[in-house]
């Protein structure tokens, strides 16, 4: 995880995920010094906590502005609705997905359900001794499903 955190300088959060991150010691999740933190919320607080900028509005416009700024990679920390919004705006370039070998029977989806087909190209697969596998995919342009 340390190598991953060194590769990013910006974290995009859904509001609920951000609030959970704060409860679990947010500095270890990219909230510390040296990281830009943007929290997406329909109802941002009147005063944002130190180290966080609340964003409301067009995902596409925000992403285009962010891409023009110098910096490292960006981590979309969640939630599923935020990831889906960036997918639908065509603003996700890659996924790093960790497969953890435990069947839980239910859970939170990676992206909010919607009829979409998202072609991915496997760039790398790395197994770890504990059975976890990290999969790195490049995102190809999304296609609508009819």
DRENDO-1510 file (C-alpha; in Angstrom, 1 decimal, always signed):
<recs>
REC; n; res; u; v; w
REC; 1; UNK; +0.0; +0.0; +0.0 .
REC; 2; UNK; +2.9; +2.4; +0.7 .
REC; 3; UNK; +4.1; +2.2; -3.0 .
REC; 4; UNK; +0.5; +2.9; -4.1 .
REC; 5; UNK; +0.2; +5.9; -1.8 .
REC; 6; UNK; +3.5; +7.3; -3.1 .
REC; 7; UNK; +2.1; +7.1; -6.7 .
REC; 8; UNK; -0.9; +9.4; -5.9 .
REC; 9; UNK; -1.3; +13.0; -4.6 .
REC; 10; UNK; -5.1; +13.4; -4.9 .
REC; 11; UNK; -8.0; +11.4; -3.3 .
REC; 12; UNK; -11.6; +11.7; -4.5 .
REC; 13; UNK; -14.1; +10.8; -1.8 .
REC; 14; UNK; -17.8; +10.2; -1.6 .
REC; 15; UNK; -19.1; +12.0; +1.5 .
REC; 16; UNK; -20.0; +8.8; +3.4 .
REC; 17; UNK; -16.7; +7.1; +2.6 .
REC; 18; UNK; -14.9; +10.3; +3.7 .
REC; 19; UNK; -16.7; +10.3; +7.0 .
REC; 20; UNK; -15.8; +6.7; +7.6 .
REC; 21; UNK; -12.2; +7.4; +6.6 .
REC; 22; UNK; -12.0; +10.1; +9.3 .
REC; 23; UNK; -13.3; +7.7; +11.9 .
REC; 24; UNK; -10.6; +5.2; +11.0 .
REC; 25; UNK; -7.6; +7.5; +11.2 .
REC; 26; UNK; -7.9; +9.3; +7.9 .
REC; 27; UNK; -4.1; +10.2; +7.7 .
REC; 28; UNK; -3.4; +6.6; +6.7 .
REC; 29; UNK; -6.0; +6.8; +3.9 .
REC; 30; UNK; -4.5; +9.7; +2.0 .
REC; 31; UNK; -5.9; +12.5; +4.1 .
REC; 32; UNK; -2.5; +13.6; +5.5 .
REC; 33; UNK; -0.1; +16.3; +4.3 .
REC; 34; UNK; +0.9; +16.2; +0.7 .
REC; 35; UNK; -2.5; +14.9; -0.5 .
REC; 36; UNK; -5.3; +16.9; -2.1 .
REC; 37; UNK; -8.6; +15.6; -0.9 .
REC; 38; UNK; -11.9; +16.4; -2.7 .
REC; 39; UNK; -15.1; +15.2; -1.2 .
REC; 40; UNK; -18.2; +15.0; -3.4 .
REC; 41; UNK; -21.4; +15.9; -1.7 .
REC; 42; UNK; -24.8; +17.3; -2.8 .
REC; 43; UNK; -24.9; +19.1; +0.6 .
REC; 44; UNK; -21.4; +20.3; +1.5 .
REC; 45; UNK; -20.9; +21.7; +5.0 .
REC; 46; UNK; -20.8; +25.5; +5.4 .
REC; 47; UNK; -17.2; +25.1; +6.6 .
REC; 48; UNK; -15.0; +22.3; +5.2 .
REC; 49; UNK; -12.7; +20.5; +7.6 .
REC; 50; UNK; -9.0; +21.3; +7.1 .
REC; 51; UNK; -7.4; +19.4; +4.3 .
REC; 52; UNK; -10.6; +18.8; +2.4 .
REC; 53; UNK; -12.3; +20.6; -0.5 .
REC; 54; UNK; -16.0; +19.8; -1.0 .
REC; 55; UNK; -17.1; +19.5; -4.6 .
REC; 56; UNK; -20.6; +19.9; -5.9 .
REC; 57; UNK; -21.5; +20.0; -9.6 .
REC; 58; UNK; -20.4; +18.5; -12.9 .
REC; 59; UNK; -18.1; +15.5; -12.6 .
REC; 60; UNK; -16.9; +16.0; -16.2 .
REC; 61; UNK; -16.0; +19.7; -15.6 .
REC; 62; UNK; -14.2; +18.8; -12.4 .
REC; 63; UNK; -12.2; +16.0; -14.0 .
REC; 64; UNK; -11.2; +18.1; -17.0 .
REC; 65; UNK; -10.0; +20.8; -14.6 .
REC; 66; UNK; -8.1; +18.3; -12.5 .
REC; 67; UNK; -6.4; +16.7; -15.6 .
REC; 68; UNK; -5.0; +20.1; -16.5 .
REC; 69; UNK; -3.2; +20.5; -13.2 .
REC; 70; UNK; +0.2; +19.0; -12.6 .
REC; 71; UNK; +0.4; +16.1; -10.3 .
REC; 72; UNK; +0.5; +12.3; -9.7 .
REC; 73; UNK; -2.3; +9.8; -10.1 .
REC; 74; UNK; -5.7; +10.2; -8.5 .
REC; 75; UNK; -7.4; +7.6; -6.3 .
REC; 76; UNK; -11.2; +7.5; -6.3 .
REC; 77; UNK; -11.8; +6.2; -2.8 .
REC; 78; UNK; -15.5; +5.7; -3.3 .
REC; 79; UNK; -18.4; +5.2; -3.0 .
REC; 80; UNK; -20.1; +3.3; -5.7 .
REC; 81; UNK; -22.2; +6.3; -6.9 .
REC; 82; UNK; -19.1; +8.4; -7.2 .
REC; 83; UNK; -17.2; +5.8; -9.2 .
REC; 84; UNK; -20.3; +5.3; -11.4 .
REC; 85; UNK; -20.5; +9.0; -12.0 .
REC; 86; UNK; -16.9; +9.2; -13.1 .
REC; 87; UNK; -17.3; +6.0; -15.3 .
REC; 88; UNK; -20.4; +7.5; -17.0 .
REC; 89; UNK; -18.5; +10.8; -17.7 .
REC; 90; UNK; -15.6; +8.7; -19.2 .
REC; 91; UNK; -13.2; +10.0; -16.6 .
REC; 92; UNK; -11.6; +6.8; -15.3 .
REC; 93; UNK; -8.4; +5.6; -17.0 .
REC; 94; UNK; -7.6; +2.5; -14.9 .
REC; 95; UNK; -8.6; +0.2; -12.0 .
REC; 96; UNK; -6.5; -1.5; -9.5 .
REC; 97; UNK; -8.7; -4.1; -7.9 .
REC; 98; UNK; -7.7; -6.3; -5.0 .
REC; 99; UNK; -9.4; -9.7; -4.9 .
REC; 100; UNK; -9.6; -11.0; -1.4 .
REC; 101; UNK; -10.3; -14.7; -1.2 .
REC; 102; UNK; -13.4; -14.5; +1.1 .
REC; 103; UNK; -17.0; -15.0; +0.0 .
REC; 104; UNK; -19.2; -12.7; +2.0 .
REC; 105; UNK; -22.5; -13.3; +0.2 .
REC; 106; UNK; -23.3; -9.6; +0.0 .
REC; 107; UNK; -21.7; -6.2; +0.0 .
REC; 108; UNK; -21.3; -2.8; -1.6 .
REC; 109; UNK; -20.8; -2.8; -5.3 .
REC; 110; UNK; -17.7; -1.3; -6.8 .
REC; 111; UNK; -19.9; +1.0; -9.0 .
REC; 112; UNK; -23.6; +1.8; -8.7 .
REC; 113; UNK; -25.7; -0.5; -10.9 .
REC; 114; UNK; -26.5; +0.9; -14.3 .
REC; 115; UNK; -26.8; -0.6; -17.8 .
REC; 116; UNK; -23.3; -0.2; -19.1 .
REC; 117; UNK; -20.6; -2.3; -20.7 .
REC; 118; UNK; -17.1; -1.3; -19.7 .
REC; 119; UNK; -14.3; -3.0; -21.6 .
REC; 120; UNK; -11.1; -3.5; -19.5 .
REC; 121; UNK; -7.7; -4.6; -20.6 .
REC; 122; UNK; -5.6; -6.5; -18.1 .
REC; 123; UNK; -2.3; -4.8; -17.6 .
REC; 124; UNK; -0.9; -6.8; -14.6 .
REC; 125; UNK; -1.9; -9.5; -12.1 .
REC; 126; UNK; +0.1; -9.9; -8.9 .
REC; 127; UNK; -0.7; -12.7; -6.4 .
REC; 128; UNK; +0.3; -12.2; -2.7 .
REC; 129; UNK; +1.2; -15.0; -0.3 .
REC; 130; UNK; -2.0; -14.6; +1.6 .
REC; 131; UNK; -4.1; -15.4; -1.5 .
REC; 132; UNK; -5.0; -11.8; -2.3 .
REC; 133; UNK; -4.5; -10.9; -6.0 .
REC; 134; UNK; -4.0; -7.4; -7.3 .
REC; 135; UNK; -5.4; -6.8; -10.8 .
REC; 136; UNK; -4.5; -3.8; -12.8 .
REC; 137; UNK; -6.8; -2.9; -15.7 .
REC; 138; UNK; -6.8; -0.1; -18.3 .
REC; 139; UNK; -10.3; +1.2; -19.1 .
REC; 140; UNK; -11.3; +1.3; -22.7 .
REC; 141; UNK; -14.1; +3.7; -23.8 .
REC; 142; UNK; -17.4; +2.7; -22.2 .
REC; 143; UNK; -20.3; +1.5; -24.3 .
REC; 144; UNK; -24.0; +1.7; -23.5 .
REC; 145; UNK; -26.0; -1.5; -23.2 .
REC; 146; UNK; -29.4; -1.5; -24.7 .
</recs>
